[in-house]
Amino acid sequence: MLSPAGEPFEQHAVMCDSTLGEGGHSFAFLSKFPELTVIGIDADAGIQQRAKERLAPFGARVHFYNGWFNDFYESYPDELPKPDIILFDLGISVYHYECSGRGFSFKNDEPLDMRLDSSVGESAADIINGMREEELANLIYLYGEEKLSRRIAKAVAEARKGGHINSSKALADIIYDAVPAYYQHGAIHPATRTFQALRIAVNSELRRLPKSIHAAFNDLNDGGKMGVITFHSLEDRIVKNYFRNLGRQCVCPPEVAQCRCGGKPCAEVLTHKPVEPTADEVKINSPSRSAKLRVVRKLRNATEYHLFGVEGY
């Protein structure tokens, strides 16, 4: 799934794993390409430590950066070689759902946090307990694409009158009780989309993404490839539109009388339709069922026109 073009990488190539997690993708690449060097980036120091242990056999072929990928690519370290491959896997690791203890999952009774970097920013509990009902409904609808967002926000606002909502199970129970019976027994738990919305908001995922992939693309060596794996339509729309703009001859807005963007493509789009997991892959790894991979090959640097272009964000 990670090399749709089916081409071998150049020897001594450098890859940036923008969302290192527990190091699964990096392990696969390092195992298959013995001359490859990987730079692993992750905002969560805890999960990065697990990746360090997993990737230790590869020694000096792996380097680590603890921080947000947007900060890394917007100020790419001068001492590092430019990458030939950049990968973003925008899914949340199984570690966060099962081991982090930060309330990413409603299956366990955990503190309602959801921060990847728990040292900064608002937690999910801060949002649930402090946001006005109307704003909360809008957030759940926008980031979770939850059609019952107003009903859920109303139930949360009523429940918090009796005290703060501080655990993942407490919030999940409130949502479950707020929705009709047919929704309670649907294909997914009725709290799924609300938890997704909170996670996205807490970690500023959608705000980080556009400029992050733009900066990363410009950090690539010419001829290098960038792949992005998304897991919901909001992320995929951003990536699809940006990659489409990279592949266009001109992305100047209609009001610009003369082309200012250069008039030639900045990238070759290698996946005109996203690569999706097969049925067998989903059986092995059920969270992959909604994954979509898009890949481009860089031809030249992009401008801000390509980021915002005719699609806008």
Disulfide bonds with the S-S distance in Angstrom:
none
